[in-house]
């Protein structure tokens, strides 16, 4: 049994070591900046994250479209109506 514990410990140590190497390698690579969505004409000059493009389009269409979009995507994004209502 003692031999099995040593082998298991070696496997775990190897796995942790390799995952550390993989993480270290990704740290040295330049990461692209977050994608910025298109400019909203009603909010001149302000930028927002690309994942908010749909909710902002719905807000531009009106309160019913915004409410429908937020209800439809509530489990995906977790947006709140009053954060985007105009």
C-alpha positions in Angstrom: 0.0 0.0 0.0 2.8 2.4 0.8 4.1 2.1 -2.8 0.7 3.1 -4.2 0.7 6.2 -2.0 4.1 7.2 -3.4 2.9 6.7 -6.9 -0.2 8.7 -6.4 1.8 11.5 -4.8 4.2 11.5 -7.8 1.3 11.7 -10.2 -0.3 14.6 -8.3 3.0 16.4 -8.0 3.6 16.0 -11.7 0.1 17.3 -12.6 0.5 20.3 -10.3 3.9 21.0 -11.8 2.7 20.8 -15.3 -0.3 23.0 -14.7 2.0 25.6 -13.1 4.2 25.5 -16.2 1.1 26.0 -18.4 -0.1 28.9 -16.3 3.3 30.5 -16.2 3.5 30.3 -20.0 0.2 32.1 -20.4 1.3 34.9 -18.1 4.1 35.9 -20.4 1.9 36.1 -23.5 0.4 39.6 -24.2 -3.3 39.3 -23.6 -5.5 41.4 -26.0 -7.5 44.2 -24.4 -11.2 43.6 -23.8 -13.4 44.1 -26.8 -15.2 47.4 -26.8 -18.7 47.6 -28.2 -19.8 50.1 -30.8 -20.5 53.7 -29.8 -24.0 54.5 -28.8 -25.3 57.6 -30.5 -27.4 58.6 -27.5 -24.4 58.4 -25.2 -21.9 60.3 -27.4 -18.3 59.5 -26.6 -19.0 56.7 -24.1 -17.7 53.2 -24.7 -19.1 50.0 -23.2 -18.2 46.3 -23.2 -19.3 44.3 -26.3 -21.5 42.0 -24.3 -23.8 45.0 -23.5 -24.4 45.7 -27.2 -27.6 43.8 -27.3 -29.2 45.2 -24.1 -28.2 48.7 -25.3 -29.9 48.2 -28.7 -33.0 47.0 -26.9 -32.9 50.0 -24.6 -32.8 52.3 -27.7 -35.9 50.5 -29.1 -37.9 51.3 -26.0 -38.9 50.1 -22.6 -40.9 47.1 -23.8 -38.1 45.8 -26.0 -35.6 46.3 -23.1 -37.9 44.5 -20.6 -38.3 41.6 -23.1 -34.5 41.4 -23.8 -33.6 41.4 -20.0 -36.3 38.8 -19.3 -35.1 36.6 -22.2 -31.4 36.8 -21.2 -31.7 37.0 -17.4 -29.9 33.7 -16.7 -27.1 34.5 -19.1 -26.2 38.1 -18.2 -28.1 39.0 -15.0 -28.9 42.6 -16.3 -31.3 44.8 -14.3 -33.9 46.9 -16.1 -33.1 50.1 -14.3 -29.4 49.9 -15.1 -30.3 50.5 -18.8 -33.7 52.2 -18.8 -33.7 55.7 -20.2 
